[in-house]
């Protein structure tokens, strides 16, 4: 990654209260890297927001600590430009598995009626080497490019998310405000699954996922679709809780209910965010569905069944 940085680029390490010696290592071996240190773990969302406020670059590239980049990763993002079809855009990379580099972790993403994002082509073999960039519902914050102006106009990541789906929410709000989100498959990174937040079914991760997708649902969908989404989310949770209890994971099942309870306790704040987002809306849910940026309930169910063995 360092080798790709051009003369006028600056590299920053954002440290969320680490204790593993990473700051000292980077300071010793990469003195040109500027370190932004926070004493405690502020989470993905707030740490990025505060870090962006401390830098002056007009183009921002976010890169997670649990990915390895392919040669040309950054150049391919840059060549895509931040303008396409008249829209200022967010750009994202193709993400493959670190331990199995022919398998896709994220091929762009789609918004869903229950407030989550779903990784396109998740766990499918990577066979298309000559793909063209295309608009998608969302891209992953693990490797994302955005202009400072767009990031600030959108209010950055929602800090209440802490981590998980904060990138989906940002992309969703971007579409609603008339921006665009572009997936660049020729920019490739390799993700070490679970190295930051742990396996998918840990109680902490499930709590964050449930809380955040419910917030995104209530904030970003049109009112009629909120009601449909809540019903679909309820049925989805019944299935998930049943499966978790059968798998002897009661703490993880309880984490789903804890996520719902958090949203209920903080409903006034979520409602305020919804009013702000809906007042600025320029694009309808129908538009997102028509152009394949959001999937319908039937497609969501089919994809859930397909990937359930990997969860």
Secondary structure by P-SEA (a helix, b strand, c coil): ccccccccbbbbbbbcccccaaaaaaaacccccccccccccccaaaaaaaaaaaccccbbbbbccccccccaaaaaaaaaccccccccbbbbbbbccccccccccccbbbbccccbbbbcccccccccccccccccccccccbbbbbaaaaaaaccccccccccaaaaaaaaaaaaacbbbbbbccbbbbbcccccccccccaaaaaaaaaaaaaaaaccccaaaaaaaaaaaaaaaaaaaaaaaaaccaaaaaaaaaaaaaaaaaaaaaaaaaaaaaaaccccaaaaaaacccccaaaaaaaaaaacccc
